[in-house]
Amino acid sequence: MALCGFDKQMLEGIEKFHEGLVELIVDKEFLNLENQEEN
Amino acid sequence: MPMCGFDKQMLDGLDEFNKGLIEAVLRISRREKVTVEEAIEFELQEMNIFLKELVIFGNDASKQQLIGIATYSIGFYKGSIELAKNKGIKIEEAMNIEIKKTRDFLCDIDKHYYEHLKGKTAHPMKELVSWMQSQEEN
């Protein structure tokens, strides 16, 4: 993929960052559910 | 590395993105036969124009993502130029140091917020930024 503004590495980096964001939210959701159950 | 605001995957993603930013200006430098500093200057100018033109773009979510990516990239290049000037090193070396510096900076902010501020003070974000400012001044 030959792009001028974004190269493959940048796009893969963003993709990985997004996956991390999803993981983070899933973890937080899980923590919230756990807290709610405890209360 | 257990973090609350940034997880390892996000930080790895940013590292990867930063490496791509470096490759991009090295490629421009080779292709256009200009110095790396000139290539960065060219990129900074383009991104600043892009940000100004982006105002009329209506898709709010995509717009925010593009503003974030462009602003982050500008910050990375500016930080690298500053580092190269302050340390008297080559821009290529400065950009590689900037990758680690960015990661450490984000880890420090995250750690300070979750260890010392969140749930412990009335205005944690305000105090976080004050702390960041004090780190900058030291």
Backbone of each chain as nested JSON, in Angstrom:
{
  "chains": [
    {"id": "A", "residues": [
      {"number": 1, "name": "MET", "atoms": {"N": [0.853, -1.193, 0.0], "CA": [0.0, 0.0, 0.0], "C": [0.889, 1.245, 0.0]}},
      {"number": 2, "name": "ALA", "atoms": {"N": [0.879, 1.951, -1.094], "CA": [1.724, 3.146, -1.155], "C": [0.872, 4.4, -1.023]}},
      {"number": 3, "name": "LEU", "atoms": {"N": [0.784, 4.884, 0.174], "CA": [0.033, 6.114, 0.41], "C": [1.017, 7.234, 0.678]}},
      {"number": 4, "name": "CYS", "atoms": {"N": [0.592, 8.455, 0.432], "CA": [1.53, 9.574, 0.637], "C": [1.459, 10.105, 2.06]}},
      {"number": 5, "name": "GLY", "atoms": {"N": [0.239, 10.271, 2.559], "CA": [0.102, 10.854, 3.896], "C": [0.175, 9.801, 4.988]}},
      {"number": 6, "name": "PHE", "atoms": {"N": [-0.461, 8.683, 4.756], "CA": [-0.444, 7.598, 5.74], "C": [0.289, 6.409, 5.144]}},
      {"number": 7, "name": "ASP", "atoms": {"N": [1.263, 5.892, 5.841], "CA": [1.871, 4.665, 5.341], "C": [1.302, 3.478, 6.123]}},
      {"number": 8, "name": "LYS", "atoms": {"N": [1.66, 2.269, 5.684], "CA": [1.102, 1.045, 6.251], "C": [1.33, 0.982, 7.774]}},
      {"number": 9, "name": "GLN", "atoms": {"N": [2.547, 1.376, 8.176], "CA": [2.914, 1.309, 9.585], "C": [2.029, 2.229, 10.446]}},
      {"number": 10, "name": "MET", "atoms": {"N": [1.752, 3.419, 9.924], "CA": [0.901, 4.356, 10.662], "C": [-0.51, 3.782, 10.813]}},
      {"number": 11, "name": "LEU", "atoms": {"N": [-1.022, 3.225, 9.723], "CA": [-2.376, 2.678, 9.769], "C": [-2.46, 1.468, 10.711]}},
      {"number": 12, "name": "GLU", "atoms": {"N": [-1.411, 0.649, 10.688], "CA": [-1.389, -0.506, 11.603], "C": [-1.303, -0.041, 13.059]}},
      {"number": 13, "name": "GLY", "atoms": {"N": [-0.564, 1.027, 13.272], "CA": [-0.445, 1.605, 14.613], "C": [-1.792, 2.094, 15.125]}},
      {"number": 14, "name": "ILE", "atoms": {"N": [-2.524, 2.767, 14.248], "CA": [-3.847, 3.276, 14.637], "C": [-4.791, 2.105, 14.923]}},
      {"number": 15, "name": "GLU", "atoms": {"N": [-4.691, 1.09, 14.085], "CA": [-5.543, -0.089, 14.271], "C": [-5.273, -0.734, 15.64]}},
      {"number": 16, "name": "LYS", "atoms": {"N": [-3.982, -0.856, 15.958], "CA": [-3.598, -1.456, 17.244], "C": [-4.095, -0.584, 18.405]}},
      {"number": 17, "name": "PHE", "atoms": {"N": [-3.962, 0.725, 18.228], "CA": [-4.427, 1.668, 19.25], "C": [-5.941, 1.49, 19.466]}},
      {"number": 18, "name": "HIS", "atoms": {"N": [-6.679, 1.38, 18.37], "CA": [-8.134, 1.188, 18.461], "C": [-8.476, -0.113, 19.188]}},
      {"number": 19, "name": "GLU", "atoms": {"N": [-7.717, -1.157, 18.862], "CA": [-7.958, -2.447, 19.527], "C": [-7.715, -2.313, 21.033]}},
      {"number": 20, "name": "GLY", "atoms": {"N": [-6.689, -1.537, 21.368], "CA": [-6.393, -1.283, 22.779], "C": [-7.525, -0.524, 23.457]}},
      {"number": 21, "name": "LEU", "atoms": {"N": [-8.09, 0.437, 22.714], "CA": [-9.224, 1.216, 23.258], "C": [-10.403, 0.291, 23.547]}},
      {"number": 22, "name": "VAL", "atoms": {"N": [-10.662, -0.605, 22.612], "CA": [-11.775, -1.545, 22.786], "C": [-11.527, -2.406, 24.027]}},
      {"number": 23, "name": "GLU", "atoms": {"N": [-10.309, -2.937, 24.137], "CA": [-9.956, -3.763, 25.297], "C": [-10.183, -3.01, 26.599]}},
      {"number": 24, "name": "LEU", "atoms": {"N": [-9.763, -1.756, 26.569], "CA": [-9.868, -0.911, 27.758], "C": [-11.322, -0.733, 28.195]}},
      {"number": 25, "name": "ILE", "atoms": {"N": [-12.174, -0.467, 27.204], "CA": [-13.594, -0.263, 27.505], "C": [-14.212, -1.564, 27.996]}},
      {"number": 26, "name": "VAL", "atoms": {"N": [-13.845, -2.657, 27.347], "CA": [-14.376, -3.966, 27.767], "C": [-13.965, -4.228, 29.225]}},
      {"number": 27, "name": "ASP", "atoms": {"N": [-12.698, -3.944, 29.549], "CA": [-12.218, -4.122, 30.929], "C": [-13.007, -3.256, 31.896]}},
      {"number": 28, "name": "LYS", "atoms": {"N": [-13.22, -1.984, 31.495], "CA": [-13.926, -1.056, 32.396], "C": [-15.371, -1.487, 32.594]}},
      {"number": 29, "name": "GLU", "atoms": {"N": [-16.014, -1.939, 31.483], "CA": [-17.383, -2.436, 31.572], "C": [-17.434, -3.59, 32.565]}},
      {"number": 30, "name": "PHE", "atoms": {"N": [-16.443, -4.469, 32.449], "CA": [-16.378, -5.638, 33.309], "C": [-16.237, -5.209, 34.773]}},
      {"number": 31, "name": "LEU", "atoms": {"N": [-15.353, -4.231, 34.987], "CA": [-15.155, -3.743, 36.358], "C": [-16.428, -3.132, 36.91]}},
      {"number": 32, "name": "ASN", "atoms": {"N": [-17.113, -2.336, 36.059], "CA": [-18.362, -1.703, 36.495], "C": [-19.401, -2.748, 36.878]}},
      {"number": 33, "name": "LEU", "atoms": {"N": [-19.516, -3.784, 36.032], "CA": [-20.492, -4.841, 36.307], "C": [-20.158, -5.534, 37.63]}},
      {"number": 34, "name": "GLU", "atoms": {"N": [-18.858, -5.791, 37.815], "CA": [-18.424, -6.438, 39.06], "C": [-18.774, -5.588, 40.272]}},
      {"number": 35, "name": "ASN", "atoms": {"N": [-18.504, -4.265, 40.155], "CA": [-18.803, -3.344, 41.25], "C": [-20.295, -3.312, 41.556]}},
      {"number": 36, "name": "GLN", "atoms": {"N": [-21.102, -3.301, 40.462], "CA": [-22.548, -3.258, 40.645], "C": [-23.035, -4.513, 41.373]}},
      {"number": 37, "name": "GLU", "atoms": {"N": [-22.465, -5.651, 40.972], "CA": [-22.874, -6.904, 41.605], "C": [-22.532, -6.917, 43.089]}},
      {"number": 38, "name": "GLU", "atoms": {"N": [-21.345, -6.362, 43.406], "CA": [-20.919, -6.319, 44.809], "C": [-21.831, -5.425, 45.637]}},
      {"number": 39, "name": "ASN", "atoms": {"N": [-22.291, -4.318, 45.006], "CA": [-23.17, -3.388, 45.737], "C": [-24.563, -4.005, 45.81]}}
    ]},
    {"id": "B", "residues": [
      {"number": 1, "name": "MET", "atoms": {"N": [2.301, -4.282, 31.874], "CA": [2.117, -2.937, 32.421], "C": [0.624, -2.685, 32.635]}},
      {"number": 2, "name": "PRO", "atoms": {"N": [0.126, -2.811, 33.842], "CA": [-1.296, -2.579, 34.029], "C": [-1.616, -1.087, 34.156]}},
      {"number": 3, "name": "MET", "atoms": {"N": [-2.242, -0.566, 33.143], "CA": [-2.591, 0.853, 33.18], "C": [-4.099, 0.987, 33.041]}},
      {"number": 4, "name": "CYS", "atoms": {"N": [-4.61, 2.109, 33.491], "CA": [-6.055, 2.267, 33.439], "C": [-6.503, 3.131, 32.273]}},
      {"number": 5, "name": "GLY", "atoms": {"N": [-5.76, 4.189, 31.997], "CA": [-6.144, 5.09, 30.908], "C": [-5.585, 4.63, 29.577]}},
      {"number": 6, "name": "PHE", "atoms": {"N": [-4.36, 4.131, 29.586], "CA": [-3.736, 3.597, 28.377], "C": [-3.348, 2.162, 28.659]}},
      {"number": 7, "name": "ASP", "atoms": {"N": [-3.693, 1.254, 27.777], "CA": [-3.175, -0.09, 27.984], "C": [-1.996, -0.318, 27.043]}},
      {"number": 8, "name": "LYS", "atoms": {"N": [-1.307, -1.451, 27.207], "CA": [-0.082, -1.729, 26.466], "C": [-0.318, -1.684, 24.95]}},
      {"number": 9, "name": "GLN", "atoms": {"N": [-1.441, -2.242, 24.546], "CA": [-1.746, -2.296, 23.116], "C": [-1.873, -0.893, 22.514]}},
      {"number": 10, "name": "MET", "atoms": {"N": [-2.48, 0.019, 23.269], "CA": [-2.612, 1.394, 22.778], "C": [-1.24, 2.045, 22.657]}},
      {"number": 11, "name": "LEU", "atoms": {"N": [-0.399, 1.821, 23.672], "CA": [0.95, 2.414, 23.642], "C": [1.785, 1.796, 22.514]}},
      {"number": 12, "name": "ASP", "atoms": {"N": [1.64, 0.473, 22.308], "CA": [2.35, -0.182, 21.196], "C": [1.864, 0.39, 19.859]}},
      {"number": 13, "name": "GLY", "atoms": {"N": [0.566, 0.626, 19.785], "CA": [-0.014, 1.204, 18.563], "C": [0.555, 2.582, 18.279]}},
      {"number": 14, "name": "LEU", "atoms": {"N": [0.688, 3.39, 19.335], "CA": [1.255, 4.732, 19.153], "C": [2.723, 4.652, 18.736]}},
      {"number": 15, "name": "ASP", "atoms": {"N": [3.459, 3.7, 19.332], "CA": [4.862, 3.498, 18.931], "C": [4.949, 3.207, 17.43]}},
      {"number": 16, "name": "GLU", "atoms": {"N": [4.073, 2.308, 17.007], "CA": [4.038, 1.9, 15.59], "C": [3.697, 3.104, 14.705]}},
      {"number": 17, "name": "PHE", "atoms": {"N": [2.697, 3.852, 15.121], "CA": [2.289, 5.051, 14.379], "C": [3.458, 6.04, 14.288]}},
      {"number": 18, "name": "ASN", "atoms": {"N": [4.154, 6.235, 15.405], "CA": [5.299, 7.16, 15.427], "C": [6.405, 6.707, 14.469]}},
      {"number": 19, "name": "LYS", "atoms": {"N": [6.638, 5.391, 14.434], "CA": [7.652, 4.868, 13.507], "C": [7.232, 5.173, 12.067]}},
      {"number": 20, "name": "GLY", "atoms": {"N": [5.94, 5.07, 11.816], "CA": [5.421, 5.401, 10.485], "C": [5.622, 6.876, 10.168]}},
      {"number": 21, "name": "LEU", "atoms": {"N": [5.455, 7.736, 11.18], "CA": [5.675, 9.177, 10.981], "C": [7.127, 9.438, 10.584]}},
      {"number": 22, "name": "ILE", "atoms": {"N": [8.043, 8.707, 11.231], "CA": [9.469, 8.866, 10.91], "C": [9.731, 8.405, 9.472]}},
      {"number": 23, "name": "GLU", "atoms": {"N": [9.227, 7.215, 9.144], "CA": [9.42, 6.674, 7.793], "C": [8.877, 7.636, 6.738]}},
      {"number": 24, "name": "ALA", "atoms": {"N": [7.738, 8.249, 7.037], "CA": [7.094, 9.147, 6.07], "C": [8.011, 10.315, 5.706]}},
      {"number": 25, "name": "VAL", "atoms": {"N": [8.614, 10.956, 6.715], "CA": [9.473, 12.115, 6.391], "C": [10.814, 11.686, 5.788]}},
      {"number": 26, "name": "LEU", "atoms": {"N": [11.299, 10.491, 6.172], "CA": [12.539, 9.999, 5.559], "C": [12.295, 9.719, 4.078]}},
      {"number": 27, "name": "ARG", "atoms": {"N": [11.115, 9.194, 3.788], "CA": [10.759, 8.885, 2.393], "C": [10.619, 10.176, 1.571]}},
      {"number": 28, "name": "ILE", "atoms": {"N": [9.955, 11.164, 2.163], "CA": [9.795, 12.451, 1.463], "C": [11.163, 13.076, 1.212]}},
      {"number": 29, "name": "SER", "atoms": {"N": [12.012, 12.987, 2.232], "CA": [13.352, 13.55, 2.121], "C": [14.126, 12.917, 0.95]}},
      {"number": 30, "name": "ARG", "atoms": {"N": [14.03, 11.585, 0.847], "CA": [14.731, 10.87, -0.244], "C": [14.111, 11.212, -1.595]}},
      {"number": 31, "name": "ARG", "atoms": {"N": [12.789, 11.165, -1.635], "CA": [12.078, 11.355, -2.905], "C": [12.232, 12.771, -3.456]}},
      {"number": 32, "name": "GLU", "atoms": {"N": [12.1, 13.755, -2.566], "CA": [12.145, 15.152, -3.007], "C": [13.558, 15.739, -2.947]}},
      {"number": 33, "name": "LYS", "atoms": {"N": [14.487, 14.937, -2.479], "CA": [15.891, 15.379, -2.332], "C": [15.998, 16.658, -1.492]}},
      {"number": 34, "name": "VAL", "atoms": {"N": [15.358, 16.595, -0.338], "CA": [15.42, 17.701, 0.631], "C": [15.923, 17.123, 1.96]}},
      {"number": 35, "name": "THR", "atoms": {"N": [16.285, 18.002, 2.89], "CA": [16.732, 17.504, 4.191], "C": [15.513, 16.963, 4.961]}},
      {"number": 36, "name": "VAL", "atoms": {"N": [15.778, 16.172, 5.987], "CA": [14.669, 15.623, 6.788], "C": [13.921, 16.778, 7.477]}},
      {"number": 37, "name": "GLU", "atoms": {"N": [14.681, 17.784, 7.906], "CA": [14.047, 18.946, 8.546], "C": [13.089, 19.645, 7.578]}},
      {"number": 38, "name": "GLU", "atoms": {"N": [13.511, 19.77, 6.321], "CA": [12.643, 20.404, 5.31], "C": [11.405, 19.547, 5.041]}},
      {"number": 39, "name": "ALA", "atoms": {"N": [11.604, 18.228, 5.044], "CA": [10.47, 17.318, 4.835], "C": [9.465, 17.475, 5.983]}},
      {"number": 40, "name": "ILE", "atoms": {"N": [9.982, 17.606, 7.201], "CA": [9.097, 17.785, 8.367], "C": [8.345, 19.116, 8.24]}},
      {"number": 41, "name": "GLU", "atoms": {"N": [9.075, 20.144, 7.844], "CA": [8.459, 21.471, 7.684], "C": [7.322, 21.418, 6.665]}},
      {"number": 42, "name": "PHE", "atoms": {"N": [7.561, 20.695, 5.579], "CA": [6.551, 20.525, 4.531], "C": [5.317, 19.814, 5.105]}},
      {"number": 43, "name": "GLU", "atoms": {"N": [5.55, 18.759, 5.858], "CA": [4.453, 18.011, 6.47], "C": [3.667, 18.874, 7.462]}},
      {"number": 44, "name": "LEU", "atoms": {"N": [4.404, 19.646, 8.274], "CA": [3.74, 20.51, 9.265], "C": [2.839, 21.528, 8.573]}},
      {"number": 45, "name": "GLN", "atoms": {"N": [3.356, 22.121, 7.498], "CA": [2.549, 23.102, 6.763], "C": [1.284, 22.458, 6.205]}},
      {"number": 46, "name": "GLU", "atoms": {"N": [1.446, 21.283, 5.591], "CA": [0.281, 20.592, 5.001], "C": [-0.763, 20.237, 6.054]}},
      {"number": 47, "name": "MET", "atoms": {"N": [-0.288, 19.726, 7.193], "CA": [-1.235, 19.315, 8.234], "C": [-1.954, 20.516, 8.831]}},
      {"number": 48, "name": "ASN", "atoms": {"N": [-1.247, 21.627, 8.97], "CA": [-1.897, 22.832, 9.495], "C": [-2.968, 23.359, 8.536]}},
      {"number": 49, "name": "ILE", "atoms": {"N": [-2.681, 23.313, 7.238], "CA": [-3.682, 23.734, 6.249], "C": [-4.878, 22.775, 6.307]}},
      {"number": 50, "name": "PHE", "atoms": {"N": [-4.578, 21.478, 6.395], "CA": [-5.63, 20.46, 6.462], "C": [-6.552, 20.722, 7.665]}},
      {"number": 51, "name": "LEU", "atoms": {"N": [-5.936, 21.012, 8.807], "CA": [-6.739, 21.271, 10.013], "C": [-7.653, 22.479, 9.836]}},
      {"number": 52, "name": "LYS", "atoms": {"N": [-7.142, 23.511, 9.159], "CA": [-7.971, 24.71, 8.93], "C": [-9.136, 24.39, 8.0]}},
      {"number": 53, "name": "GLU", "atoms": {"N": [-8.85, 23.617, 6.939], "CA": [-9.887, 23.285, 5.951], "C": [-10.917, 22.312, 6.519]}},
      {"number": 54, "name": "LEU", "atoms": {"N": [-10.511, 21.53, 7.48], "CA": [-11.353, 20.479, 8.06], "C": [-12.593, 21.041, 8.771]}},
      {"number": 55, "name": "VAL", "atoms": {"N": [-12.547, 22.314, 9.086], "CA": [-13.644, 22.948, 9.829], "C": [-15.0, 22.704, 9.175]}},
      {"number": 56, "name": "ILE", "atoms": {"N": [-15.02, 22.724, 7.829], "CA": [-16.328, 22.593, 7.151], "C": [-16.795, 21.14, 7.011]}},
      {"number": 57, "name": "PHE", "atoms": {"N": [-15.923, 20.196, 7.341], "CA": [-16.287, 18.784, 7.21], "C": [-17.294, 18.41, 8.294]}},
      {"number": 58, "name": "GLY", "atoms": {"N": [-18.422, 17.832, 7.853], "CA": [-19.538, 17.664, 8.779], "C": [-19.568, 16.435, 9.664]}},
      {"number": 59, "name": "ASN", "atoms": {"N": [-18.849, 15.373, 9.29], "CA": [-18.954, 14.132, 10.056], "C": [-18.184, 14.26, 11.373]}},
      {"number": 60, "name": "ASP", "atoms": {"N": [-18.926, 14.426, 12.438], "CA": [-18.298, 14.769, 13.712], "C": [-17.29, 13.741, 14.231]}},
      {"number": 61, "name": "ALA", "atoms": {"N": [-17.65, 12.458, 14.159], "CA": [-16.749, 11.433, 14.696], "C": [-15.466, 11.342, 13.868]}},
      {"number": 62, "name": "SER", "atoms": {"N": [-15.616, 11.289, 12.54], "CA": [-14.43, 11.2, 11.674], "C": [-13.59, 12.471, 11.795]}},
      {"number": 63, "name": "LYS", "atoms": {"N": [-14.283, 13.602, 11.9], "CA": [-13.583, 14.885, 12.021], "C": [-12.713, 14.902, 13.279]}},
      {"number": 64, "name": "GLN", "atoms": {"N": [-13.285, 14.435, 14.385], "CA": [-12.516, 14.416, 15.634], "C": [-11.324, 13.48, 15.544]}},
      {"number": 65, "name": "GLN", "atoms": {"N": [-11.507, 12.352, 14.878], "CA": [-10.385, 11.413, 14.713], "C": [-9.278, 12.055, 13.878]}},
      {"number": 66, "name": "LEU", "atoms": {"N": [-9.682, 12.708, 12.782], "CA": [-8.676, 13.323, 11.904], "C": [-7.956, 14.479, 12.604]}},
      {"number": 67, "name": "ILE", "atoms": {"N": [-8.716, 15.27, 13.357], "CA": [-8.094, 16.37, 14.112], "C": [-7.087, 15.792, 15.107]}},
      {"number": 68, "name": "GLY", "atoms": {"N": [-7.499, 14.712, 15.779], "CA": [-6.617, 14.076, 16.764], "C": [-5.341, 13.551, 16.138]}},
      {"number": 69, "name": "ILE", "atoms": {"N": [-5.486, 12.85, 15.019], "CA": [-4.313, 12.259, 14.358], "C": [-3.373, 13.352, 13.854]}},
      {"number": 70, "name": "ALA", "atoms": {"N": [-3.95, 14.367, 13.206], "CA": [-3.107, 15.451, 12.659], "C": [-2.42, 16.218, 13.794]}},
      {"number": 71, "name": "THR", "atoms": {"N": [-3.175, 16.522, 14.849], "CA": [-2.601, 17.288, 15.967], "C": [-1.516, 16.478, 16.672]}},
      {"number": 72, "name": "TYR", "atoms": {"N": [-1.767, 15.183, 16.845], "CA": [-0.775, 14.302, 17.47], "C": [0.506, 14.276, 16.625]}},
      {"number": 73, "name": "SER", "atoms": {"N": [0.343, 14.15, 15.316], "CA": [1.505, 14.083, 14.416], "C": [2.306, 15.379, 14.464]}},
      {"number": 74, "name": "ILE", "atoms": {"N": [1.597, 16.504, 14.481], "CA": [2.277, 17.803, 14.579], "C": [3.092, 17.839, 15.873]}},
      {"number": 75, "name": "GLY", "atoms": {"N": [2.474, 17.376, 16.961], "CA": [3.161, 17.352, 18.259], "C": [4.406, 16.49, 18.225]}},
      {"number": 76, "name": "PHE", "atoms": {"N": [4.308, 15.334, 17.559], "CA": [5.459, 14.421, 17.48], "C": [6.615, 15.084, 16.739]}},
      {"number": 77, "name": "TYR", "atoms": {"N": [6.321, 15.686, 15.591], "CA": [7.388, 16.331, 14.811], "C": [7.965, 17.538, 15.562]}},
      {"number": 78, "name": "LYS", "atoms": {"N": [7.072, 18.331, 16.156], "CA": [7.548, 19.518, 16.899], "C": [8.436, 19.105, 18.067]}},
      {"number": 79, "name": "GLY", "atoms": {"N": [8.007, 18.077, 18.787], "CA": [8.79, 17.575, 19.913], "C": [10.166, 17.108, 19.46]}},
      {"number": 80, "name": "SER", "atoms": {"N": [10.21, 16.443, 18.312], "CA": [11.47, 15.934, 17.778], "C": [12.406, 17.081, 17.377]}},
      {"number": 81, "name": "ILE", "atoms": {"N": [11.845, 18.106, 16.735], "CA": [12.657, 19.261, 16.316], "C": [13.25, 19.948, 17.549]}},
      {"number": 82, "name": "GLU", "atoms": {"N": [12.398, 20.128, 18.559], "CA": [12.816, 20.763, 19.818], "C": [13.953, 19.974, 20.475]}},
      {"number": 83, "name": "LEU", "atoms": {"N": [13.768, 18.653, 20.518], "CA": [14.76, 17.758, 21.12], "C": [16.093, 17.833, 20.368]}},
      {"number": 84, "name": "ALA", "atoms": {"N": [16.012, 17.815, 19.046], "CA": [17.23, 17.878, 18.222], "C": [17.98, 19.187, 18.495]}},
      {"number": 85, "name": "LYS", "atoms": {"N": [17.221, 20.294, 18.597], "CA": [17.841, 21.599, 18.855], "C": [18.449, 21.653, 20.248]}},
      {"number": 86, "name": "ASN", "atoms": {"N": [17.665, 21.243, 21.245], "CA": [18.127, 21.322, 22.637], "C": [19.326, 20.428, 22.922]}},
      {"number": 87, "name": "LYS", "atoms": {"N": [19.348, 19.249, 22.316], "CA": [20.43, 18.3, 22.598], "C": [21.548, 18.357, 21.57]}},
      {"number": 88, "name": "GLY", "atoms": {"N": [21.347, 19.124, 20.515], "CA": [22.357, 19.219, 19.461], "C": [22.593, 17.895, 18.764]}},
      {"number": 89, "name": "ILE", "atoms": {"N": [21.492, 17.162, 18.533], "CA": [21.614, 15.853, 17.87], "C": [20.894, 15.879, 16.522]}},
      {"number": 90, "name": "LYS", "atoms": {"N": [21.132, 14.845, 15.722], "CA": [20.494, 14.775, 14.411], "C": [18.993, 14.506, 14.579]}},
      {"number": 91, "name": "ILE", "atoms": {"N": [18.228, 15.027, 13.658], "CA": [16.767, 14.888, 13.75], "C": [16.323, 13.419, 13.728]}},
      {"number": 92, "name": "GLU", "atoms": {"N": [17.054, 12.576, 12.968], "CA": [16.697, 11.147, 12.914], "C": [16.797, 10.53, 14.315]}},
      {"number": 93, "name": "GLU", "atoms": {"N": [17.886, 10.872, 15.023], "CA": [18.088, 10.353, 16.375], "C": [17.017, 10.917, 17.323]}},
      {"number": 94, "name": "ALA", "atoms": {"N": [16.751, 12.217, 17.159], "CA": [15.757, 12.87, 18.026], "C": [14.381, 12.226, 17.864]}},
      {"number": 95, "name": "MET", "atoms": {"N": [14.008, 11.887, 16.633], "CA": [12.682, 11.287, 16.407], "C": [12.588, 9.924, 17.093]}},
      {"number": 96, "name": "ASN", "atoms": {"N": [13.686, 9.175, 17.061], "CA": [13.668, 7.865, 17.738], "C": [13.58, 8.014, 19.253]}},
      {"number": 97, "name": "ILE", "atoms": {"N": [14.257, 9.034, 19.798], "CA": [14.166, 9.286, 21.245], "C": [12.743, 9.739, 21.6]}},
      {"number": 98, "name": "GLU", "atoms": {"N": [12.166, 10.543, 20.695], "CA": [10.822, 11.086, 20.927], "C": [9.782, 9.961, 21.084]}},
      {"number": 99, "name": "ILE", "atoms": {"N": [10.0, 8.846, 20.404], "CA": [9.063, 7.709, 20.544], "C": [9.025, 7.26, 22.003]}},
      {"number": 100, "name": "LYS", "atoms": {"N": [10.216, 7.057, 22.589], "CA": [10.276, 6.585, 23.975], "C": [9.774, 7.669, 24.936]}},
      {"number": 101, "name": "LYS", "atoms": {"N": [10.145, 8.91, 24.614], "CA": [9.736, 10.038, 25.46], "C": [8.21, 10.143, 25.529]}},
      {"number": 102, "name": "THR", "atoms": {"N": [7.576, 9.981, 24.389], "CA": [6.109, 10.057, 24.324], "C": [5.488, 8.947, 25.169]}},
      {"number": 103, "name": "ARG", "atoms": {"N": [6.022, 7.745, 25.0], "CA": [5.486, 6.594, 25.751], "C": [5.662, 6.799, 27.26]}},
      {"number": 104, "name": "ASP", "atoms": {"N": [6.869, 7.232, 27.662], "CA": [7.132, 7.47, 29.087], "C": [6.228, 8.567, 29.646]}},
      {"number": 105, "name": "PHE", "atoms": {"N": [6.046, 9.619, 28.842], "CA": [5.211, 10.751, 29.251], "C": [3.77, 10.282, 29.51]}},
      {"number": 106, "name": "LEU", "atoms": {"N": [3.234, 9.509, 28.579], "CA": [1.862, 9.018, 28.732], "C": [1.739, 8.072, 29.929]}},
      {"number": 107, "name": "CYS", "atoms": {"N": [2.758, 7.226, 30.116], "CA": [2.743, 6.292, 31.266], "C": [2.78, 7.073, 32.576]}},
      {"number": 108, "name": "ASP", "atoms": {"N": [3.63, 8.094, 32.637], "CA": [3.757, 8.893, 33.867], "C": [2.444, 9.594, 34.217]}},
      {"number": 109, "name": "ILE", "atoms": {"N": [1.818, 10.175, 33.201], "CA": [0.544, 10.877, 33.434], "C": [-0.496, 9.898, 33.961]}},
      {"number": 110, "name": "ASP", "atoms": {"N": [-0.592, 8.765, 33.287], "CA": [-1.567, 7.748, 33.649], "C": [-1.348, 7.262, 35.086]}},
      {"number": 111, "name": "LYS", "atoms": {"N": [-0.079, 6.96, 35.378], "CA": [0.283, 6.437, 36.698], "C": [-0.064, 7.461, 37.788]}},
      {"number": 112, "name": "HIS", "atoms": {"N": [0.316, 8.718, 37.548], "CA": [0.074, 9.751, 38.552], "C": [-1.43, 9.917, 38.796]}},
      {"number": 113, "name": "TYR", "atoms": {"N": [-2.19, 9.928, 37.705], "CA": [-3.636, 10.125, 37.826], "C": [-4.293, 8.996, 38.631]}},
      {"number": 114, "name": "TYR", "atoms": {"N": [-3.998, 7.753, 38.237], "CA": [-4.687, 6.636, 38.883], "C": [-4.126, 6.296, 40.266]}},
      {"number": 115, "name": "GLU", "atoms": {"N": [-2.855, 6.601, 40.495], "CA": [-2.282, 6.283, 41.82], "C": [-2.517, 7.374, 42.857]}},
      {"number": 116, "name": "HIS", "atoms": {"N": [-2.518, 8.632, 42.408], "CA": [-2.563, 9.723, 43.387], "C": [-3.802, 10.621, 43.342]}},
      {"number": 117, "name": "LEU", "atoms": {"N": [-4.506, 10.641, 42.224], "CA": [-5.557, 11.649, 42.107], "C": [-6.987, 11.108, 41.999]}},
      {"number": 118, "name": "LYS", "atoms": {"N": [-7.201, 10.133, 41.141], "CA": [-8.583, 9.687, 40.898], "C": [-9.245, 9.164, 42.183]}},
      {"number": 119, "name": "GLY", "atoms": {"N": [-10.377, 9.767, 42.505], "CA": [-11.118, 9.355, 43.696], "C": [-10.516, 9.863, 44.991]}},
      {"number": 120, "name": "LYS", "atoms": {"N": [-9.423, 10.62, 44.881], "CA": [-8.755, 11.094, 46.092], "C": [-8.801, 12.604, 46.249]}},
      {"number": 121, "name": "THR", "atoms": {"N": [-9.096, 13.318, 45.177], "CA": [-9.178, 14.784, 45.269], "C": [-10.455, 15.259, 44.576]}},
      {"number": 122, "name": "ALA", "atoms": {"N": [-10.847, 16.496, 44.875], "CA": [-12.108, 17.009, 44.324], "C": [-12.01, 17.277, 42.814]}},
      {"number": 123, "name": "HIS", "atoms": {"N": [-10.85, 17.73, 42.375], "CA": [-10.685, 18.071, 40.951], "C": [-9.462, 17.362, 40.38]}},
      {"number": 124, "name": "PRO", "atoms": {"N": [-9.584, 16.049, 40.196], "CA": [-8.397, 15.28, 39.78], "C": [-7.776, 15.711, 38.453]}},
      {"number": 125, "name": "MET", "atoms": {"N": [-8.608, 16.034, 37.472], "CA": [-8.055, 16.412, 36.158], "C": [-7.32, 17.746, 36.232]}},
      {"number": 126, "name": "LYS", "atoms": {"N": [-7.898, 18.667, 37.002], "CA": [-7.265, 19.986, 37.168], "C": [-5.897, 19.8, 37.839]}},
      {"number": 127, "name": "GLU", "atoms": {"N": [-5.883, 18.968, 38.857], "CA": [-4.62, 18.723, 39.569], "C": [-3.613, 17.974, 38.705]}},
      {"number": 128, "name": "LEU", "atoms": {"N": [-4.141, 17.117, 37.847], "CA": [-3.252, 16.383, 36.945], "C": [-2.511, 17.352, 36.015]}},
      {"number": 129, "name": "VAL", "atoms": {"N": [-3.26, 18.293, 35.465], "CA": [-2.634, 19.248, 34.539], "C": [-1.648, 20.149, 35.293]}},
      {"number": 130, "name": "SER", "atoms": {"N": [-1.978, 20.529, 36.515], "CA": [-1.035, 21.319, 37.326], "C": [0.242, 20.528, 37.563]}},
      {"number": 131, "name": "TRP", "atoms": {"N": [0.083, 19.241, 37.846], "CA": [1.244, 18.369, 38.068], "C": [2.081, 18.27, 36.785]}},
      {"number": 132, "name": "MET", "atoms": {"N": [1.383, 18.126, 35.652], "CA": [2.094, 18.056, 34.358], "C": [2.901, 19.327, 34.125]}},
      {"number": 133, "name": "GLN", "atoms": {"N": [2.285, 20.457, 34.462], "CA": [2.954, 21.755, 34.286], "C": [4.206, 21.838, 35.184]}},
      {"number": 134, "name": "SER", "atoms": {"N": [4.061, 21.348, 36.432], "CA": [5.204, 21.4, 37.351], "C": [6.348, 20.488, 36.867]}},
      {"number": 135, "name": "GLN", "atoms": {"N": [5.989, 19.368, 36.226], "CA": [7.015, 18.467, 35.665], "C": [7.753, 19.141, 34.516]}},
      {"number": 136, "name": "GLU", "atoms": {"N": [6.983, 19.897, 33.747], "CA": [7.529, 20.618, 32.582], "C": [8.536, 21.663, 33.023]}},
      {"number": 137, "name": "GLU", "atoms": {"N": [8.216, 22.326, 34.139], "CA": [9.066, 23.415, 34.626], "C": [10.333, 22.908, 35.307]}},
      {"number": 138, "name": "ASN", "atoms": {"N": [10.303, 21.646, 35.802], "CA": [11.486, 21.1, 36.501], "C": [12.568, 20.661, 35.508]}}
    ]}
  ]
}
